[in-house]
Amino acid sequence: MKLNDFTAVAELIKERDYLRSLVTKADFGHPIKVGNTDVRQDIAERIRPELKLIFEQQIAVVDEKLAALGVTTDQEAA
């Protein structure tokens, strides 16, 4: 990893951590909000698996970007 990539790596790690937190919240059944309004529980339960899949796909995209910068493990990112 180049010295000038540290800022980009830090931003990508923050994004990945945020996405991981969303997956965790989806696993625990936290309410889904649109703006300041909760999505109805029955609708939230139907879309939760798809939302989790989207978050996991985005994590994979971030991991690819990190790999392109030369970071392949969490230890290298730290």
Residue, then its C-alpha position, 0 to 999 in steps of 0.5 A: m500500500k502506498l503512503n497516499d492510500f492511507t486516507a482512502v483505506a481508512e474511509l473504506i474501512k469505515e464504510r465496511d464497518y458501517l455496512r457490517s453494523l447494518v448486517t448485524k442490525a438486520d440479524f437482530g430484527h432492528p426496525i427499518k426506517v424510511g426517513n423518520t418513519d418505521v416500515r411496517q413490521d410485516i413488510a420489514e420482515r419480508i425485505r430484511p433478507e434482501l437488504k442483508l444480501i445487499f449489505e453483504q454485496q456492498i461489503a464484498v465491493v469494499d473488500e475488492k477496493l481494499a484489495a486493489l489498494g493492497v490491503t487483503t486482511d483486517q490486520e493490514a488495514a489496522 
